[in-house]
Amino acid sequence: MASLGINLDHVATVRQARRTVEPDPVQLAVLAELGGADSITVHLREDRRHIQDRDVELLRHTLRSRLNLEMAATEEMVTTALRVRPHQVTLVPERREEVTTEGGLDVVRQLPVLRQVVERLQGEGIPVSLFVDAEADQLQACRTSGARWVELHTGAYANTTNPAAELARLQAGTRLACALGLRVNAGHGLTYRNVEPVAAIPAMEELNIGHTIVARALAVGLTTAVREMKALIRHPRHNLPANED
């Protein structure tokens, strides 16, 4: 049964739109935990467009669940992670001009750098996950990097008009990752309408979901929004979603 990680970046996006102190991701993380969140994910971007260093520090000291820190594989971010010591680091690609993360890491091409970062973090007891597309060469490179986890990019599945084909790709990627000795998470673009088939993939350990839950929370509150998503993940009906127009 997959667990649920809540990404709170978009809570910080609202706050930073006014450069004020609310809504506070740290306070809302408590509500997410009350709703059943198994972990909290935040992406500390190099341009600090939403999550700030202070958020990461406070979350690490106040969460009752786990802190998953998404970050680029840069010296600044590695130094931050070694100081804060999150429960897990997920290395993601990052371009300043993108609205949100647009795809997985090219681990094949960046293997020398990523292997060094993985070794430094895991040498200090911080497990590392690599955010990648469900492609055989990328998953093989993830194993070579020494990372213990992968997070499969579900953006293509979320945006396609042929979800069955993309779901099969995620299923095959999960099987290969497990065969390589990697543990598997997934995330990006998952919603209340398309999450269940991904949650039903055998060996899927955690789904990291943010935007759709924050959007839902505007109507029903964060605790309820998290509980609703947790129910879908715990009891997936194994059905493919209808295409969303």
GIQUI-V742621 format. One record per residue. N is the residue number from 1. RES is the residue in one small letter. SS is DSSP state (H for helix, E for strand, C for the rest). OMEGA is omega in whole degrees, 0 to 359 (NA if undefined). Layout:
# GIQUI-V742621
n->N res->RES ss->SS omega->OMEGA
n->N res->RES ss->SS omega->OMEGA
This chain:
# GIQUI-V742621
n->1 res->m ss->C omega->181
n->2 res->a ss->C omega->172
n->3 res->s ss->E omega->186
n->4 res->l ss->E omega->172
n->5 res->g ss->E omega->182
n->6 res->i ss->E omega->177
n->7 res->n ss->E omega->185
n->8 res->l ss->C omega->181
n->9 res->d ss->H omega->187
n->10 res->h ss->H omega->168
n->11 res->v ss->H omega->178
n->12 res->a ss->H omega->177
n->13 res->t ss->H omega->178
n->14 res->v ss->H omega->180
n->15 res->r ss->H omega->184
n->16 res->q ss->H omega->177
n->17 res->a ss->H omega->178
n->18 res->r ss->H omega->182
n->19 res->r ss->C omega->182
n->20 res->t ss->C omega->186
n->21 res->v ss->C omega->182
n->22 res->e ss->C omega->357
n->23 res->p ss->C omega->184
n->24 res->d ss->C omega->179
n->25 res->p ss->H omega->181
n->26 res->v ss->H omega->177
n->27 res->q ss->H omega->182
n->28 res->l ss->H omega->174
n->29 res->a ss->H omega->177
n->30 res->v ss->H omega->178
n->31 res->l ss->H omega->177
n->32 res->a ss->H omega->177
n->33 res->e ss->H omega->177
n->34 res->l ss->H omega->178
n->35 res->g ss->C omega->177
n->36 res->g ss->C omega->179
n->37 res->a ss->C omega->179
n->38 res->d ss->C omega->176
n->39 res->s ss->E omega->177
n->40 res->i ss->E omega->179
n->41 res->t ss->E omega->172
n->42 res->v ss->E omega->179
n->43 res->h ss->E omega->176
n->44 res->l ss->C omega->182
n->45 res->r ss->C omega->180
n->46 res->e ss->C omega->180
n->47 res->d ss->C omega->178
n->48 res->r ss->C omega->183
n->49 res->r ss->C omega->177
n->50 res->h ss->C omega->180
n->51 res->i ss->C omega->180
n->52 res->q ss->C omega->180
n->53 res->d ss->H omega->180
n->54 res->r ss->H omega->178
n->55 res->d ss->H omega->182
n->56 res->v ss->H omega->179
n->57 res->e ss->H omega->183
n->58 res->l ss->H omega->179
n->59 res->l ss->H omega->181
n->60 res->r ss->H omega->184
n->61 res->h ss->H omega->186
n->62 res->t ss->H omega->183
n->63 res->l ss->C omega->170
n->64 res->r ss->C omega->176
n->65 res->s ss->C omega->183
n->66 res->r ss->E omega->176
n->67 res->l ss->E omega->175
n->68 res->n ss->E omega->182
n->69 res->l ss->E omega->172
n->70 res->e ss->E omega->182
n->71 res->m ss->E omega->173
n->72 res->a ss->C omega->181
n->73 res->a ss->C omega->180
n->74 res->t ss->C omega->181
n->75 res->e ss->H omega->179
n->76 res->e ss->H omega->184
n->77 res->m ss->H omega->176
n->78 res->v ss->H omega->178
n->79 res->t ss->H omega->178
n->80 res->t ss->H omega->181
n->81 res->a ss->H omega->180
n->82 res->l ss->H omega->177
n->83 res->r ss->H omega->185
n->84 res->v ss->H omega->181
n->85 res->r ss->C omega->174
n->86 res->p ss->C omega->180
n->87 res->h ss->C omega->176
n->88 res->q ss->E omega->171
n->89 res->v ss->E omega->172
n->90 res->t ss->E omega->180
n->91 res->l ss->E omega->185
n->92 res->v ss->C omega->172
n->93 res->p ss->C omega->182
n->94 res->e ss->C omega->173
n->95 res->r ss->C omega->186
n->96 res->r ss->C omega->184
n->97 res->e ss->C omega->182
n->98 res->e ss->C omega->176
n->99 res->v ss->C omega->176
n->100 res->t ss->C omega->182
n->101 res->t ss->C omega->191
n->102 res->e ss->C omega->181
n->103 res->g ss->C omega->182
n->104 res->g ss->C omega->174
n->105 res->l ss->C omega->169
n->106 res->d ss->C omega->184
n->107 res->v ss->H omega->180
n->108 res->v ss->H omega->183
n->109 res->r ss->H omega->185
n->110 res->q ss->H omega->188
n->111 res->l ss->H omega->182
n->112 res->p ss->H omega->180
n->113 res->v ss->H omega->183
n->114 res->l ss->H omega->179
n->115 res->r ss->H omega->179
n->116 res->q ss->H omega->180
n->117 res->v ss->H omega->178
n->118 res->v ss->H omega->181
n->119 res->e ss->H omega->181
n->120 res->r ss->H omega->184
n->121 res->l ss->H omega->182
n->122 res->q ss->H omega->174
n->123 res->g ss->H omega->177
n->124 res->e ss->C omega->174
n->125 res->g ss->C omega->179
n->126 res->i ss->C omega->180
n->127 res->p ss->E omega->182
n->128 res->v ss->E omega->173
n->129 res->s ss->E omega->177
n->130 res->l ss->E omega->181
n->131 res->f ss->E omega->188
n->132 res->v ss->E omega->170
n->133 res->d ss->C omega->184
n->134 res->a ss->C omega->181
n->135 res->e ss->C omega->187
n->136 res->a ss->H omega->183
n->137 res->d ss->H omega->178
n->138 res->q ss->H omega->180
n->139 res->l ss->H omega->175
n->140 res->q ss->H omega->179
n->141 res->a ss->H omega->176
n->142 res->c ss->H omega->178
n->143 res->r ss->H omega->180
n->144 res->t ss->H omega->181
n->145 res->s ss->H omega->183
n->146 res->g ss->C omega->178
n->147 res->a ss->C omega->181
n->148 res->r ss->C omega->185
n->149 res->w ss->E omega->163
n->150 res->v ss->E omega->169
n->151 res->e ss->E omega->182
n->152 res->l ss->E omega->180
n->153 res->h ss->E omega->183
n->154 res->t ss->C omega->182
n->155 res->g ss->H omega->180
n->156 res->a ss->H omega->177
n->157 res->y ss->H omega->184
n->158 res->a ss->H omega->188
n->159 res->n ss->H omega->186
n->160 res->t ss->C omega->170
n->161 res->t ss->C omega->179
n->162 res->n ss->C omega->185
n->163 res->p ss->H omega->181
n->164 res->a ss->H omega->181
n->165 res->a ss->H omega->180
n->166 res->e ss->H omega->176
n->167 res->l ss->H omega->178
n->168 res->a ss->H omega->178
n->169 res->r ss->H omega->177
n->170 res->l ss->H omega->178
n->171 res->q ss->H omega->179
n->172 res->a ss->H omega->178
n->173 res->g ss->H omega->178
n->174 res->t ss->H omega->179
n->175 res->r ss->H omega->180
n->176 res->l ss->H omega->180
n->177 res->a ss->H omega->179
n->178 res->c ss->H omega->178
n->179 res->a ss->H omega->178
n->180 res->l ss->C omega->180
n->181 res->g ss->C omega->180
n->182 res->l ss->C omega->172
n->183 res->r ss->E omega->194
n->184 res->v ss->E omega->167
n->185 res->n ss->E omega->177
n->186 res->a ss->E omega->176
n->187 res->g ss->E omega->174
n->188 res->h ss->C omega->176
n->189 res->g ss->C omega->179
n->190 res->l ss->C omega->182
n->191 res->t ss->C omega->177
n->192 res->y ss->C omega->184
n->193 res->r ss->C omega->184
n->194 res->n ss->C omega->189
n->195 res->v ss->H omega->191
n->196 res->e ss->H omega->179
n->197 res->p ss->H omega->178
n->198 res->v ss->H omega->179
n->199 res->a ss->H omega->182
n->200 res->a ss->C omega->180
n->201 res->i ss->C omega->179
n->202 res->p ss->C omega->179
n->203 res->a ss->C omega->174
n->204 res->m ss->E omega->187
n->205 res->e ss->E omega->182
n->206 res->e ss->E omega->174
n->207 res->l ss->E omega->178
n->208 res->n ss->E omega->189
n->209 res->i ss->E omega->182
n->210 res->g ss->C omega->192
n->211 res->h ss->H omega->184
n->212 res->t ss->H omega->179
n->213 res->i ss->H omega->177
n->214 res->v ss->H omega->177
n->215 res->a ss->H omega->179
n->216 res->r ss->H omega->182
n->217 res->a ss->H omega->177
n->218 res->l ss->H omega->180
n->219 res->a ss->H omega->190
n->220 res->v ss->H omega->184
n->221 res->g ss->C omega->188
n->222 res->l ss->H omega->182
n->223 res->t ss->H omega->179
n->224 res->t ss->H omega->180
n->225 res->a ss->H omega->178
n->226 res->v ss->H omega->180
n->227 res->r ss->H omega->180
n->228 res->e ss->H omega->179
n->229 res->m ss->H omega->180
n->230 res->k ss->H omega->179
n->231 res->a ss->H omega->179
n->232 res->l ss->H omega->181
n->233 res->i ss->H omega->182
n->234 res->r ss->H omega->184
n->235 res->h ss->C omega->180
n->236 res->p ss->C omega->182
n->237 res->r ss->C omega->178
n->238 res->h ss->C omega->181
n->239 res->n ss->C omega->175
n->240 res->l ss->C omega->180
n->241 res->p ss->C omega->170
n->242 res->a ss->C omega->178
n->243 res->n ss->C omega->179
n->244 res->e ss->C omega->180
n->245 res->d ss->C omega->NA
